[in-house]
Amino acid sequence: MVEFTVLGPLSVLRDGVDYAPTTPKILQLLALLVMRPGKMVHVDSITQELWASDPPRTVRTTLHTYIYHLRRCIEQNSLAESAEAMLATRAPGYIFRIDPAQVDVFHFARLQQEGQELLRQHEHAAAALRFRSALDLWSGPPLANVHCGPMLVPYTVELLEQRRNTLHMLIEAEIASGRHRELIGELRSLTAANPLDEALHGQLMRALGRSGRRSDAMAVYRSMRKRLSEELGVEPCDELQLLHRDLISEGDHH
């Protein structure tokens, strides 16, 4: 079974060996085909991705050459019974006949959905495990080794957004399952790496607050507020301001 990874460098794995082509344009073409497994990819989309607004005059010939090289790569590395069957010409484009389950992003999406389902059932610890497994599939930025054009860039942006959502849900699930103390270290490094991400800072404040570290939580708020004001000229979002007010009023009750 050949596997394709997009959550990190694009790779074509069989028995743990990577057979991805190394020529940049051919790798880019492969990324576009892997993005739509089993679906027709129009020649115009390929042209748009590979050359944006500046296609060569010999665009058809050049594209045929790339398809030929990709089929040779499939054949020489025995990635399919027939290279023509795997990468089929279907006017007005091409179909890459692989099962979506051969691509890591399929498993990422499935684990993420299972996690969300478990969250809805208040199975927080089980949900956290699913989200962790989903995030473990990542080995770096999506399509890290591919020069991405106008079709692939939005795809990678969407994947990064999905990753961020999954991380957010993971932390919510961990906090809800009572693992707030264990999370503090992880959240500290996440907020350091994402200094303007208010959701992560809110989660760190909550984890600290629940661990009886109110003054630390308030310090996180103050430094976040200062940074937002200096860099963006804005106040923290309502949710953070509310968290901060709750921390203050908690202090008044004690």
C-alpha positions as a printed NumPy array, in Angstrom:
array([[  0.   ,   0.   ,   0.   ],
       [  1.476,   3.344,  -1.078],
       [  0.899,   6.24 ,   1.32 ],
       [  1.044,   9.965,   0.648],
       [  1.809,  12.6  ,   3.254],
       [  0.898,  16.272,   2.949],
       [  1.01 ,  17.182,   6.676],
       [  4.697,  18.04 ,   6.447],
       [  6.869,  17.45 ,   3.378],
       [  5.032,  15.777,   0.472],
       [  6.174,  12.174,   0.408],
       [  5.243,   8.989,  -1.431],
       [  5.897,   6.114,   0.93 ],
       [  6.093,   2.415,   0.228],
       [  7.581,   0.152,   2.92 ],
       [  8.948,   3.23 ,   4.663],
       [ 10.899,   4.46 ,   1.608],
       [ 10.078,   7.855,   0.092],
       [  9.759,   7.803,  -3.704],
       [  8.573,  11.392,  -4.206],
       [ 10.027,  13.03 ,  -7.338],
       [ 12.657,  15.684,  -6.66 ],
       [ 12.072,  17.967,  -9.691],
       [ 10.193,  20.993,  -8.233],
       [  7.49 ,  21.319, -10.933],
       [  6.779,  17.58 , -10.986],
       [  6.503,  17.562,  -7.191],
       [  4.128,  20.524,  -7.404],
       [  1.99 ,  18.698, -10.001],
       [  1.907,  15.611,  -7.761],
       [  0.787,  17.742,  -4.778],
       [ -2.133,  19.082,  -6.819],
       [ -3.189,  15.536,  -7.805],
       [ -2.834,  14.192,  -4.242],
       [ -4.953,  17.087,  -2.99 ],
       [ -7.883,  15.705,  -5.036],
       [ -7.566,  11.905,  -4.87 ],
       [ -9.8  ,  10.096,  -7.364],
       [-11.153,  13.358,  -8.788],
       [-10.574,  14.936, -12.184],
       [ -8.039,  17.769, -12.075],
       [ -8.589,  20.166, -14.975],
       [ -5.653,  21.097, -17.221],
       [ -6.473,  24.773, -16.555],
       [ -6.074,  24.23 , -12.797],
       [ -2.704,  22.574, -13.36 ],
       [ -1.561,  25.403, -15.647],
       [ -2.758,  27.974, -13.109],
       [ -0.905,  26.229, -10.262],
       [  2.374,  25.626, -12.096],
       [  2.716,  28.911, -13.977],
       [  0.136,  31.304, -12.445],
       [ -0.144,  34.212, -14.884],
       [  2.919,  33.345, -16.946],
       [  2.52 ,  29.993, -18.763],
       [  5.124,  29.034, -21.372],
       [  4.025,  29.036, -25.018],
       [  4.563,  25.279, -25.11 ],
       [  2.333,  24.69 , -22.089],
       [  0.673,  21.504, -23.448],
       [  3.953,  19.868, -24.433],
       [  5.593,  20.798, -21.139],
       [  2.657,  19.404, -19.179],
       [  2.718,  16.157, -21.158],
       [  6.414,  15.85 , -20.324],
       [  5.7  ,  16.29 , -16.6  ],
       [  2.899,  13.703, -16.707],
       [  5.272,  11.332, -18.537],
       [  7.951,  11.786, -15.831],
       [  5.407,  11.254, -13.068],
       [  4.22 ,   8.031, -14.704],
       [  7.823,   6.889, -15.063],
       [  8.364,   7.543, -11.368],
       [  5.272,   5.407, -10.597],
       [  6.464,   2.629, -12.902],
       [ 10.139,   2.521, -11.923],
       [  9.306,   2.377,  -8.218],
       [  6.451,  -0.136,  -8.664],
       [  3.966,   2.234,  -7.013],
       [  1.093,   0.739,  -9.044],
       [  0.302,  -2.189, -11.32 ],
       [ -0.034,   0.271, -14.185],
       [  1.15 ,   3.883, -14.214],
       [ -1.484,   4.765, -16.835],
       [ -4.232,   3.36 , -14.631],
       [ -2.997,   5.21 , -11.537],
       [ -2.475,   8.526, -13.327],
       [ -5.199,   8.446, -15.949],
       [ -5.818,  10.942, -18.741],
       [ -9.442,  12.022, -18.599],
       [-10.325,  14.962, -20.846],
       [-10.118,  17.811, -20.035],
       [ -7.594,  16.794, -17.361],
       [ -6.16 ,  13.959, -15.294],
       [ -7.31 ,  11.667, -12.512],
       [ -4.984,  10.362,  -9.824],
       [ -6.629,   7.073,  -8.935],
       [ -5.794,   6.611,  -5.284],
       [ -8.031,   6.027,  -2.3  ],
       [ -8.39 ,   9.119,  -0.065],
       [ -7.4  ,   6.804,   2.83 ],
       [ -3.896,   6.615,   1.301],
       [ -3.393,  10.294,   2.179],
       [ -2.56 ,  11.307,   5.768],
       [ -4.942,  14.291,   5.667],
       [ -7.857,  11.828,   5.414],
       [ -6.864,  10.231,   8.751],
       [ -6.302,  13.655,  10.305],
       [ -9.852,  14.722,   9.352],
       [-11.35 ,  11.453,  10.618],
       [ -9.588,  11.636,  14.006],
       [-10.615,  15.288,  14.324],
       [-14.288,  14.411,  13.655],
       [-14.205,  11.517,  16.131],
       [-12.725,  13.886,  18.717],
       [-15.49 ,  16.443,  18.126],
       [-18.124,  13.71 ,  18.442],
       [-16.62 ,  12.623,  21.793],
       [-16.498,  16.25 ,  22.972],
       [-20.23 ,  16.562,  22.283],
       [-20.77 ,  13.478,  24.452],
       [-18.608,  15.058,  27.205],
       [-16.05 ,  12.227,  26.85 ],
       [-13.227,  14.708,  27.377],
       [-10.312,  12.35 ,  28.017],
       [-11.183,  10.149,  25.01 ],
       [-11.627,  13.251,  22.827],
       [ -8.201,  14.535,  23.894],
       [ -6.61 ,  11.243,  22.792],
       [ -8.185,  11.548,  19.323],
       [ -7.028,  15.151,  18.932],
       [ -3.502,  14.209,  20.053],
       [ -3.402,  11.367,  17.504],
       [ -4.589,  13.785,  14.806],
       [ -1.841,  16.289,  15.65 ],
       [  0.792,  13.523,  15.822],
       [  0.294,  12.97 ,  12.071],
       [  1.96 ,  16.344,  11.429],
       [  5.71 ,  16.505,  10.855],
       [  6.019,  20.152,   9.793],
       [  4.262,  22.827,   7.733],
       [  1.955,  21.306,   5.077],
       [  3.664,  20.525,   1.735],
       [  6.88 ,  21.883,   3.274],
       [  9.067,  20.785,   0.323],
       [  6.714,  22.033,  -2.419],
       [  6.778,  25.414,  -4.129],
       [  3.071,  26.221,  -3.76 ],
       [  1.194,  28.257,  -6.369],
       [ -2.313,  29.807,  -6.431],
       [ -4.136,  26.465,  -6.04 ],
       [ -1.976,  24.938,  -3.309],
       [ -1.493,  28.033,  -1.124],
       [ -5.181,  28.24 ,  -0.042],
       [ -5.09 ,  24.475,   0.635],
       [ -2.093,  24.793,   2.976],
       [ -3.666,  27.813,   4.714],
       [ -6.839,  25.801,   5.309],
       [ -4.829,  22.862,   6.682],
       [ -2.96 ,  25.122,   9.115],
       [ -6.297,  26.54 ,  10.257],
       [ -7.583,  22.989,  10.825],
       [ -4.464,  22.209,  12.807],
       [ -4.952,  25.288,  14.963],
       [ -8.616,  24.368,  15.595],
       [ -7.625,  20.837,  16.558],
       [ -5.002,  22.124,  18.974],
       [ -7.578,  24.481,  20.49 ],
       [-10.09 ,  21.62 ,  20.932],
       [ -7.389,  19.376,  22.374],
       [ -6.578,  21.942,  25.055],
       [-10.286,  22.489,  25.797],
       [-10.723,  18.726,  26.201],
       [ -7.627,  18.467,  28.434],
       [ -8.795,  21.337,  30.662],
       [-12.292,  19.827,  30.898],
       [-10.846,  16.44 ,  31.859],
       [ -8.963,  18.059,  34.751],
       [ -5.459,  18.035,  33.297],
       [ -4.957,  21.796,  33.661],
       [ -1.762,  21.511,  35.75 ],
       [ -0.035,  19.221,  33.224],
       [ -0.946,  21.635,  30.415],
       [  0.709,  24.747,  31.807],
       [  4.186,  23.999,  30.419],
       [  2.844,  23.137,  26.982],
       [  0.658,  26.258,  26.915],
       [  3.574,  28.445,  28.003],
       [  5.635,  27.335,  24.986],
       [  2.618,  27.564,  22.633],
       [  1.872,  31.152,  23.701],
       [  5.547,  32.058,  23.353],
       [  5.488,  30.713,  19.785],
       [  2.142,  32.433,  19.021],
       [  2.402,  35.717,  20.923],
       [ -0.757,  37.261,  19.41 ],
       [ -3.032,  34.199,  19.648],
       [ -5.666,  35.314,  22.145],
       [ -7.394,  31.912,  22.321],
       [ -4.175,  30.212,  23.492],
       [ -3.515,  32.96 ,  26.048],
       [ -7.071,  32.563,  27.356],
       [ -6.503,  28.829,  27.757],
       [ -3.236,  29.458,  29.618],
       [ -5.025,  31.92 ,  31.924],
       [ -7.73 ,  29.341,  32.642],
       [ -5.232,  26.549,  33.263],
       [ -3.297,  28.777,  35.692],
       [ -6.492,  30.002,  37.382],
       [ -7.739,  26.44 ,  37.912],
       [ -4.358,  25.466,  39.322],
       [ -4.675,  28.139,  42.003],
       [ -2.173,  30.467,  40.298],
       [ -4.346,  33.537,  39.968],
       [ -1.557,  36.125,  40.011],
       [  0.304,  34.248,  37.226],
       [ -2.905,  34.169,  35.181],
       [ -3.32 ,  37.913,  35.625],
       [  0.303,  38.493,  34.621],
       [ -0.383,  36.606,  31.371],
       [ -3.318,  38.945,  30.734],
       [ -1.274,  42.071,  31.43 ],
       [  1.564,  41.118,  29.085],
       [ -0.902,  40.051,  26.37 ],
       [ -2.779,  43.347,  26.722],
       [  0.477,  45.325,  26.499],
       [  1.594,  43.429,  23.38 ],
       [ -1.778,  43.827,  21.609],
       [ -1.79 ,  47.525,  22.369],
       [  1.797,  48.091,  21.205],
       [  1.736,  45.906,  18.083],
       [ -1.881,  46.154,  16.883],
       [ -3.324,  49.094,  18.815],
       [ -6.26 ,  46.992,  20.064],
       [ -7.66 ,  45.823,  23.4  ],
       [ -7.917,  42.088,  24.238],
       [-11.076,  40.372,  22.946],
       [-14.209,  40.266,  25.129],
       [-13.553,  36.666,  26.125],
       [-10.134,  37.54 ,  27.598],
       [-11.486,  40.624,  29.349],
       [-14.233,  38.475,  30.867],
       [-11.698,  35.884,  32.054],
       [ -9.66 ,  38.674,  33.606],
       [-12.701,  40.132,  35.402],
       [-13.584,  36.668,  36.734],
       [-10.065,  36.274,  38.114],
       [-10.321,  39.647,  39.859],
       [-13.772,  38.925,  41.333],
       [-12.565,  35.474,  42.477],
       [ -9.897,  37.296,  44.486],
       [-12.556,  39.493,  46.106],
       [-14.534,  36.431,  47.222],
       [-11.614,  34.773,  48.978]])
